[in-house]
Amino acid sequence: MTEEGRFEFGENWRNFIDSLNDERIITAERSLKDRLHIKDLNGKRFLDVGSGSGLFSLAARRLGATVHSFDYDSDSVKCTAELRRRYFPDDPLWKVEQGSILDPEYLKTLGSFDIVYSWGVLHHTGAMWSAFENIIPLVGKPGLLFIAIYNDQGLQSLLWRAIKRGYTLLPRFLRTAYVLPFAPLLWGPRAVKDLFDRRPFHSLRYYQSRRGMSAWHDLVDWVGGYPFEVATPRGLFDFFHSRGFELLEIVTVGGRLGCNELVFRRSTAHDSGTAQATS
């Protein structure tokens, strides 16, 4: 992105897709199937809000869904479009475009979907709670909402916000050097535990095998990803439950740094317009 002080997510994803392979794609498919408890997505409409690299849009399309991908970041849009070109050229069932979850006029053009997916995105908009409110009409009745949001660690989250802001203010040639010291901070304790458990690098291998993502590119995202907002699992539950969503599954990071994953089902009876936004 060209905006002052905003992390260039698309540039990071452009580097990631150069290393994309079949194993990572299959892992991403498995991640969707496991979290959504489905065997395939045949006949389903899938919306990828903040598609990033496009990996999970690709996974959803391979699982049979009609896919609509959008991202605010123009380079991320290009990454998603590149995956569509590689794997589903000229496919009428996969649309890729630029758009913002904070743009009500754009969102009105989309309609509603069987599954709305937004992993690690809404907390980077600079207006997370507005993004939550805006995503609700995109979920069909009934429909599923799968989100992942940075965990609120209190004072530690404020520190991470400052770290991320610092990254965006640095010249480009210094950014890799800025990121490197955080690798042992984030992965060191797990690596030591793995050694004591006689399973060297188990945590790192598990992390990469769980969603098909890259530990290095996610590290850059963690250190540089700004804007940066957080929420507690309880705060997310209360927000969406009050708007007619039933929690189906939650996977938390246990109070640590990372994203809590939540899958909700939207009720057919509740009018989300009756509730007021709270943070």
C-alpha positions as CSV (number, residue, x, y, z in Angstrom):
1,M,0.0,0.0,0.0
2,T,1.1,3.6,-0.5
3,E,-0.5,5.0,2.6
4,E,1.9,6.5,5.1
5,G,2.5,4.2,8.1
6,R,0.6,1.2,6.8
7,F,2.2,-2.2,6.3
8,E,2.5,-3.4,2.7
9,F,0.8,-6.7,3.1
10,G,0.6,-7.3,-0.6
11,E,4.4,-7.1,-1.0
12,N,4.8,-9.7,1.6
13,W,2.3,-12.0,-0.1
14,R,3.9,-11.5,-3.5
15,N,7.1,-13.0,-2.1
16,F,5.0,-15.8,-0.5
17,I,3.3,-17.0,-3.6
18,D,6.7,-17.6,-5.3
19,S,7.2,-20.5,-2.8
20,L,3.6,-21.8,-3.1
21,N,3.4,-25.5,-3.8
22,D,0.8,-28.3,-4.0
23,E,1.5,-29.4,-0.4
24,R,0.6,-25.9,1.0
25,I,-2.5,-25.7,-1.1
26,I,-3.7,-29.1,0.1
27,T,-2.9,-28.1,3.7
28,A,-5.0,-24.9,3.2
29,E,-7.9,-27.0,1.9
30,R,-7.6,-29.3,4.9
31,S,-7.7,-26.3,7.2
32,L,-11.0,-25.1,5.8
33,K,-12.5,-28.6,5.9
34,D,-11.5,-29.1,9.5
35,R,-12.7,-25.7,10.9
36,L,-15.9,-25.7,8.9
37,H,-16.6,-29.4,9.4
38,I,-17.3,-30.0,5.7
39,K,-16.1,-32.4,3.1
40,D,-16.4,-30.0,0.2
41,L,-17.9,-26.6,-0.7
42,N,-19.9,-27.7,-3.8
43,G,-22.8,-25.4,-4.4
44,K,-21.6,-22.8,-1.7
45,R,-20.8,-19.1,-2.2
46,F,-17.6,-18.2,-0.5
47,L,-16.5,-14.7,0.3
48,D,-12.8,-14.1,1.1
49,V,-12.6,-10.7,2.9
50,G,-9.0,-9.5,2.6
51,S,-7.8,-12.3,0.4
52,G,-4.1,-11.5,0.8
53,S,-2.0,-14.1,-1.1
54,G,-5.2,-15.7,-2.4
55,L,-4.3,-19.1,-1.0
56,F,-7.6,-19.7,0.8
57,S,-9.6,-18.4,-2.1
58,L,-7.8,-21.0,-4.2
59,A,-8.5,-23.7,-1.6
60,A,-12.2,-22.8,-1.5
61,R,-12.5,-22.9,-5.3
62,R,-10.7,-26.2,-5.4
63,L,-13.2,-27.5,-2.9
64,G,-16.0,-26.6,-5.2
65,A,-17.2,-23.1,-4.0
66,T,-18.1,-20.1,-6.1
67,V,-15.6,-17.6,-4.8
68,H,-15.5,-13.9,-4.5
69,S,-12.2,-12.4,-3.3
70,F,-11.5,-8.8,-2.5
71,D,-8.7,-6.9,-0.7
72,Y,-8.0,-3.3,0.0
73,D,-4.3,-3.7,-0.9
74,S,-3.7,-3.6,-4.7
75,D,-0.7,-5.9,-4.5
76,S,-2.7,-8.5,-2.6
77,V,-5.4,-8.3,-5.3
78,K,-2.7,-8.9,-7.9
79,C,-1.5,-12.0,-5.9
80,T,-5.0,-13.4,-5.7
81,A,-5.5,-12.8,-9.4
82,E,-2.2,-14.5,-10.2
83,L,-3.3,-17.6,-8.3
84,R,-6.6,-17.6,-10.2
85,R,-4.6,-17.2,-13.5
86,R,-2.3,-20.1,-12.6
87,Y,-5.0,-22.6,-11.4
88,F,-8.4,-21.4,-12.7
89,P,-7.8,-19.2,-15.8
90,D,-10.8,-17.4,-17.1
91,D,-13.0,-19.1,-14.5
92,P,-16.4,-17.4,-14.2
93,L,-16.9,-18.9,-10.7
94,W,-14.0,-17.0,-9.1
95,K,-14.1,-13.2,-9.1
96,V,-11.2,-11.1,-7.8
97,E,-11.4,-7.4,-7.2
98,Q,-10.2,-4.5,-5.1
99,G,-12.5,-3.3,-2.3
100,S,-12.7,-2.4,1.3
101,I,-14.6,-3.8,4.2
102,L,-15.0,-0.2,5.4
103,D,-16.7,0.9,2.2
104,P,-20.5,0.4,2.7
105,E,-21.2,1.4,-0.9
106,Y,-18.9,-1.3,-2.2
107,L,-20.3,-3.9,0.2
108,K,-23.8,-3.3,-1.0
109,T,-22.8,-4.6,-4.4
110,L,-21.8,-8.0,-3.0
111,G,-24.9,-9.6,-1.7
112,S,-24.7,-12.4,0.9
113,F,-22.7,-15.6,1.0
114,D,-22.9,-19.1,2.5
115,I,-19.4,-18.7,4.0
116,V,-17.6,-15.5,4.8
117,Y,-13.9,-16.0,5.6
118,S,-11.6,-13.4,7.0
119,W,-8.4,-14.7,8.6
120,G,-6.2,-12.2,10.3
121,V,-7.5,-9.2,8.4
122,L,-10.1,-7.1,10.2
123,H,-7.7,-6.1,13.0
124,H,-5.5,-4.5,10.3
125,T,-8.2,-2.1,9.0
126,G,-7.7,0.7,11.5
127,A,-11.4,0.4,12.4
128,M,-11.9,-3.2,13.5
129,W,-15.3,-2.8,15.3
130,S,-16.7,-1.0,12.2
131,A,-15.4,-3.8,10.1
132,F,-17.2,-6.4,12.3
133,E,-20.4,-4.4,11.9
134,N,-20.0,-4.2,8.1
135,I,-19.2,-7.9,7.6
136,I,-22.5,-9.0,9.2
137,P,-24.8,-8.3,6.2
138,L,-22.5,-10.3,4.0
139,V,-23.3,-13.5,5.9
140,G,-26.4,-15.3,4.6
141,K,-29.2,-16.5,6.7
142,P,-28.2,-19.1,7.6
143,G,-24.5,-18.7,6.8
144,L,-21.1,-19.2,8.4
145,L,-18.6,-16.6,9.5
146,F,-15.0,-17.7,10.0
147,I,-12.7,-15.0,11.5
148,A,-9.3,-14.9,13.2
149,I,-8.5,-11.9,15.3
150,Y,-5.3,-11.0,17.3
151,N,-5.6,-11.8,20.9
152,D,-5.9,-9.0,23.5
153,Q,-2.8,-9.3,25.8
154,G,-3.3,-5.9,27.5
155,L,0.0,-4.2,28.0
156,Q,1.9,-6.6,25.7
157,S,-0.5,-5.7,22.9
158,L,0.3,-2.0,23.4
159,L,4.0,-2.9,23.1
160,W,3.4,-4.9,19.9
161,R,1.5,-2.0,18.5
162,A,4.5,0.2,19.0
163,I,6.8,-2.4,17.5
164,K,4.6,-2.7,14.4
165,R,4.4,1.0,14.0
166,G,8.2,1.2,14.3
167,Y,8.6,-1.2,11.4
168,T,6.4,0.8,9.1
169,L,8.5,4.0,9.8
170,L,11.8,2.4,8.9
171,P,13.5,2.6,5.5
172,R,13.0,-0.6,3.4
173,F,16.6,-1.7,3.6
174,L,16.5,-1.8,7.4
175,R,13.2,-3.8,7.8
176,T,14.6,-7.3,7.5
177,A,17.2,-6.6,10.1
178,Y,14.4,-5.2,12.3
179,V,12.4,-8.4,12.0
180,L,15.2,-11.0,12.6
181,P,15.6,-10.5,16.4
182,F,12.0,-11.3,16.9
183,A,12.4,-14.8,15.4
184,P,14.0,-16.3,18.6
185,L,11.6,-14.2,20.8
186,L,8.6,-15.7,19.1
187,W,9.9,-19.2,18.3
188,G,12.7,-19.7,20.9
189,P,10.6,-20.9,23.8
190,R,8.7,-23.4,21.6
191,A,12.0,-24.6,20.1
192,V,13.4,-25.2,23.6
193,K,10.3,-27.1,24.7
194,D,10.5,-29.2,21.6
195,L,14.1,-30.1,22.4
196,F,13.1,-31.2,25.9
197,D,10.2,-33.2,24.4
198,R,12.7,-34.8,22.0
199,R,10.8,-33.4,19.0
200,P,13.1,-30.9,17.4
201,F,11.3,-28.1,15.5
202,H,7.9,-29.9,16.0
203,S,6.1,-26.6,16.7
204,L,7.5,-24.9,13.6
205,R,6.6,-27.9,11.4
206,Y,3.1,-28.1,12.9
207,Y,2.5,-24.4,12.4
208,Q,3.4,-24.5,8.7
209,S,1.4,-27.8,8.2
210,R,-1.7,-26.5,9.9
211,R,-2.7,-23.8,7.4
212,G,-0.2,-24.1,4.6
213,M,1.3,-20.8,5.4
214,S,5.0,-19.7,5.7
215,A,6.5,-19.1,9.1
216,W,8.9,-16.4,7.7
217,H,6.2,-14.5,5.9
218,D,3.9,-14.7,8.9
219,L,6.8,-13.4,11.1
220,V,7.2,-10.4,8.8
221,D,3.4,-9.9,9.1
222,W,3.5,-10.2,12.9
223,V,6.3,-7.7,13.3
224,G,5.2,-5.2,10.6
225,G,1.4,-5.6,10.5
226,Y,0.0,-2.1,11.2
227,P,-2.7,-0.9,11.8
228,F,-3.1,-3.3,14.7
229,E,-6.1,-3.9,17.0
230,V,-7.0,-6.7,19.3
231,A,-9.9,-8.4,21.0
232,T,-10.6,-11.0,23.6
233,P,-12.5,-14.2,22.7
234,R,-15.2,-13.0,25.1
235,G,-15.5,-9.7,23.4
236,L,-15.8,-11.3,20.0
237,F,-18.4,-13.8,21.3
238,D,-20.5,-11.0,22.9
239,F,-20.4,-8.8,19.8
240,F,-21.5,-11.4,17.4
241,H,-23.9,-13.3,19.7
242,S,-25.8,-10.1,20.3
243,R,-26.3,-9.8,16.6
244,G,-27.7,-13.2,16.1
245,F,-24.7,-15.4,15.6
246,E,-24.2,-18.8,17.3
247,L,-20.6,-19.8,18.1
248,L,-19.8,-23.2,16.5
249,E,-16.1,-23.5,17.2
250,I,-13.3,-21.5,18.9
251,V,-9.6,-22.2,18.9
252,T,-7.7,-19.8,21.2
253,V,-4.0,-19.1,21.6
254,G,-4.3,-19.5,25.4
255,G,-3.5,-15.9,26.3
256,R,-0.4,-15.7,24.1
257,L,0.4,-13.7,21.0
258,G,-1.5,-14.8,17.9
259,C,-5.0,-15.1,16.5
260,N,-8.0,-16.6,18.1
261,E,-10.1,-18.4,15.5
262,L,-13.9,-18.4,15.7
263,V,-16.6,-19.9,13.5
264,F,-20.1,-18.5,13.9
265,R,-23.5,-19.5,12.3
266,R,-25.9,-16.7,11.6
267,S,-29.4,-17.2,12.8
268,T,-32.3,-16.9,10.3
269,A,-34.5,-15.2,12.9
270,H,-32.4,-12.4,14.3
271,D,-32.4,-8.9,12.9
272,S,-28.8,-7.7,13.2
273,G,-30.0,-4.1,12.6
274,T,-31.5,-3.9,16.1
275,A,-28.1,-4.1,17.9
276,Q,-25.7,-1.2,18.4
277,A,-21.9,-1.4,17.8
278,T,-19.8,-1.7,21.0
279,S,-16.1,-2.2,21.5
